[in-house]
Amino acid sequence: MAHSSDAMRQLMDTLIERLGLPGIDCIVYQDHKEIFRYQAGYADLEAKTPPAADALYNIYSGTKMITCTAAMQLVEQGRLHLLDPVSKFLPEFADMQVKYGSFMVLPAKKHVRVLDLFCMTIGLTYDLDTPGMRKFMEDTGGDFDCRDFARALAKEPQLFEPGEGWSYSYAHDILGVVIETITGMSLGEYFEKHIFAPLGMKDTFFTVPEEKRDRLAPQYMYDLANGTVERIKTDCIGRLGTRHESGGAGLISSTEDYILFADALACGGVGANGAQIISKRSIDLMRTNRLSGKYLDEFMTIGAAVGSAAGIGYGLGVGVFYDSIAACTLVPQGTFYWGGIGGVQNLVDVENRVSYYVSMHSVRNPTALIRPYMLNTLYGSMLR
């Protein structure tokens, strides 16, 4: 019988060949210990260079779980409440408008709550191709910070009343600005002081230090139609402005660094070095599905591209496996996850103290064709 980790290695090799991906790097921790690490394919496809153990990747929406964890730290300190109106911290969100049909825009009847930022129920989108946002980009010439960006977003009409729908959006960018406003620190400074430094993370940042730039892996654009990739520039597409520290998509990290964060969440908020960054109560709140009915349907429709299915919902900034039987998965209920458009995947299993992280650098990566198979193999072959 093959060794328990052989099936995962074979699957990764197969996925690279079958899907035409450049490379993939997977690491798994259990109870603060590395139990699996394997790299398949190439980091630099043209030069046939294998992935370096300390390579840096744009993690895009892998940033979101860190931002939500940081915001929950403020909840624990009594400096923020999930039911606070966002306008308490960002006055520009006091007078939002809601779009009805193609032409009608009316004042919102409800206040946007901090909860709506966590849960993507604010009613905004990821669409910057609107008259207001095009003008903002043109007027600033790309020289803007997170607060400038939030002010511009506040002028955009919402798709629905706050809390009455689900739409993937820049909500966590706005949550990042709330963190900055409360703490008086930039988002990067706050992350470094309260998450990265305590956990010993030395390779996660919004701007890659000059002495580490040679470790930034080449980035590719994936074409699902024909299973090919094309090399693109390595600038982070999630960072829209020169001073924009995006709480939703701006961080760059290494596989070995991010797993320290995921491992801490899997182990009740405590890192391998003993540092506690968040309480287990907060983690339990984050990993509880909050969607039902049409809101859950909306999440499943949008999330289908990244492997969402029946039995998978959305909590406080994370996808949640709330019914493993309905999801037809071996992943235990209560496990939570998120990823990024560049291919990174993060999974946290609190009950088994397991954390799983995958690095890739191919934008528009076919996550739905990768994650379900890798997770079933992880739990079926390695975590019996």
N, C-alpha and C positions, 0 to 999 in steps of 0.2 A: 504493500500500500504506500502511495506517495506521502512524503512528509506534509504536514498540515499547511505549510506556507507555499508549497510547490504549486498548488492550484492557483493561488493569487499571482504568482510570478508568470505562470503560463498564460493566464488570462490577460495580464498587462501586455505581454509580448504579442498576443493575438490581436488585441484591440489596436495596437500601434499599426500592425500590418493590415488589418481588415478595414480600418477607418481612415488610414492614410495620415495619421497624426505624426507630428515631429517627435515628441517625447513625452514621458510621464514619470513623475516621481511621487511615490506613495510612502507614507510613514504611519505607523500605528503605535500608540502607547496604551499600556494598561497599568493603572495604579502607579504612575510616575516612571514606568520603565518602558523602554523601546522594545517592542516584541516583533516588529516587522519594518523593514526598509528595503525598497527595491526601486531601481531606476531602469526604465526601458526606453529604447529609441535614442534620439539625439536632442541635445539642446540647440545646437547649430546644425541644421539639416544639411546645408551646403558643404560645410567643412567636415561633416560626419563626426562632430565632437559630442561625446556622451554628456548627459546632465552632470554638472558638478554638484557635489554634496552641499556646498554653501552658495549655490546660485541664487540670484535675486529675481523675483517675479512681480509683475504688477498683479495684485490680488483683486482689484476692482471691488465687486460687491462683497468679497470676503472681509472688507472693511466694516461692513454693517454690524456684524456681531460684536466687534470691539467697541463701536460707538454705542450700541445699546447697553453693553456691559458698563461702560463709563457712565451713562445716564442713570443706570440702576444704582451705581455707587452714590450718586447724588440723592436718589430716592431714599436710600438707607440712612443718609445723613440728615434727612429732613429739609433739604434745600430744594427739593423738587417733588411734586406729586403727580401721579399719572393723570389725575383729573384736573390739574391746573390748566387754565386757558393759556395757549401759547402766547397770546397778546400780553400776558403778565411779564414776559421776558422780551418779547419782540412786538412792540406796539403796532407795527405795520400789518399784523395779522388780525387786528380788531375788526376790520371792515372788509371781509372777504366777499366775493361774489360767486354765484353759482350759475352755470350755463344750462339753459333749458333748450333742447333742440339745436337747430343750426344758427338761430339769430337772437334768441332772447337771453339776456343776462340780468339776474336780479340779485339783490343783497341776500347773503346767507342768513338763514334763520337761527343757526346754531354757531357757537364758538368752536374754533378748532382747539382740541385738547391735546396735551402732551401725549396721551394715549393714542390719539389719531396719528401722531408722527411715528410712534413705535409700530403700530399695526397696519400702516399704509392705508388708513381709512380717511385721510385728509381730503382726498378728491383731486389731487394733482397728478401729473404724469411724468414721463421721462422725455417728453416732446419739447425740444427747444426751437422748433420750426414754427413759431408763432410771431405775429407782428411785434408784440412787446418784447419777447426774448431776443428776436433778431436785432431790434433797435438797441437793446441793452448790450449785446455783444459788439455791435458796431460802435456804439458810443464809448465803450470802455477799451476797445481794442485788445481785449483779453487781460487787461490790468485791473483785476478786481479780487476782493477777498470773499470769504464765506458770507459775511454779513451783507455785503453789496449784493451777492447772488440771492440771498434770502429775501431782501427787499424787492428785488425784481420778480421773484416767484410769487410774492404776496399779491402782486398786481394781476396775476393770471387767474382767470375764472376757474372755479373748481368744477369737476365733472358731476358732483353730487353734493348734497349736504354733508358736512363732516359727520363721520360715523355711520353713514348710510350706504356704504359701498366699499369695494376694495379695488385699489389700482396701484400697481407698482410705480414708484415715483421717486422724486428727490426728497422725500419726507425725512430720510435719515441725514441728509445734508443740513436740513433745517434743525433737526435734533442736535447736530454737532454745534450749530450756532447757539442754541439754548445752553449747551454745556459751556461754551466760551463766555457767554454773557453772565452766567451764574458764577463762574470761577475767576473771571478776569484773565484767563490764560488762553493762548491759542490752543486749538485742538491737539496739535502735535505736542505741545508742551505738556498738556494735561495727560495725554496718553503716556508719554515718557515717564512722568513723575508717578502716576498712579497705577499703571499697568505694566509697561515695558520694563522699567528699571526694577520694580519689585520682583518680577518673574525672571529677571536675568536675560531679557530679550534685547539683543544688541544689533539686530539686523532688520528692524521694522521701522519705517519712517515714511514721511510724505515726500521728502527730497533725498535722493541717494547722495551720500557724501562723496566728494570727488575721489577719495582714495578707494572707494568701493565700486565705482562705476564699471570697472572692467568685469565685475561679477554679475552684472545685469544680463540675463539671458536674452537672446534674440527673440523677437515676437513675430507671430505669423497670423494671417487671416485665413480662417477655415472656410472652405466652400462645400457645404453639405451636399449639393447637387451631384458633384463628381468626386468628392472625397479627396480634394487636393488642398494644399496650403500655399500661400504666397507671403513671402517675408515682407514685413512692414517696419516702420520706424518704431523704436522701443519707448518713445514717450508715452506716458500713461494717458489714455484717452478719457479716463475718468476725471482727470485734473483739467478743468475747463479754463481756469485763469492762472496767471503767473503767481498769485498769492492765495489761490483757492485750495484749502486743505479740506477735501471732500470727505465728509463723514459717511458718505454712501459708497464711495468708490475710489478713494485716492491713495491708499497705502501700498507700499512695496515691501515685500518680506521674503524670507527664505523658508524652505520647508522645515528646517531644523529650529527656526525661531518661532514660527506660528504654532507649531505643535505644543510648545510650552504653554501658550495661552489656552489652546483647546484642552490640554491635559488638566490645567487648573480648573476649568469649568466641569470637566468630567469627575473631578475629585473634590466636589463640594466647594469650589472656589479657592482651593488651596494649591499652590504650585509645588513643584518637586522640591524647591528649596525651603518650603514651609511658609512662604508669604501668602497671606490671604487677601485676595483682591475683591471678593464679593461673597455674600452669604449664600448658603444652600437654599434658603427660603426665596431669595431673589431669583436664583436659577430655576427653581420649581415654578415660579410665577412666569418666567420667560418661556418655559417649555410646555405651557398649557395652551392648547388650541383655543382660540377666541372666536373663530369663525363658524357660522352655520348658515343654513338656508342659501339664499341667493349670493350672500357674501362669500361663502365657501365655494359655490359654483364659479364665481368670478375668479377667485384665487386659482382654482383647479384649471380653468380655461387658460389663464395667462401662464400658469406654472407648468403646463404640459410640456413646454419646450425644454424644461430642465428636469423632467422626470416626475412631476407631481402626479398624484393619482388619488383614487378613493382611499380614505383612511389617513390622508396626509393633510394637515391644516396649517395654520399660521398663528404663532403666539406673539410675544413681544420682540419683534424683529427677527424671528427665526421660523423656519419650517419645522413642523412637529409631526412625528409619527404617532397619531393618537389611536389608530386602529390597525394593527399590523396584519390582521386577517383580511380586512377589506383591501389593504394595500398590496396583498399577496407578496409579502416580503418577510425575510428572516430577521429584519431589524426590530429590536424590542420596542414596545410602546413606550412613549415618553422620551425617546431619543430625539434630538433636534439637530438641525443642520442649516447651512446655507453655502453659497458658492459665489462664483464670479464669472463674468462673460469671457474672461481669458482662460477659463478651464479649471481654476482652483476649486476644490471641494473641501468642506469641513463638516465633520460629524462628531457629536458629543453624546455619549451614552452614560448617563449618571448612575444608573442601576449597576452596571458592570464596570464602571470607572474606566471606560474605554474611550479613546479619542483617535480620530482618523483624519488624515489631511493629505490632499493630493495637490501637487503643483503641476500646472501646464502653462504654456504661453501661446495658445492659439485662440484668438478672438473668435467669437461665435462657435465655440467648441460644441460638439454634439453630446452634451452632458447626459441627455436622456438615453443615449446609447451606451453610456459608460457607467454612470453611478449605480443604477439598480443591479447590474451584474457584479460589479466589484463589491458592493455591500453584501449581497447574498453569498458571495464567495468568502468574504471576510467572516461572516457569522456561521456559514455552513462548514467551512474547512479549518478555520483557525480558532474560532471561539466556541467550540462545541460544549 
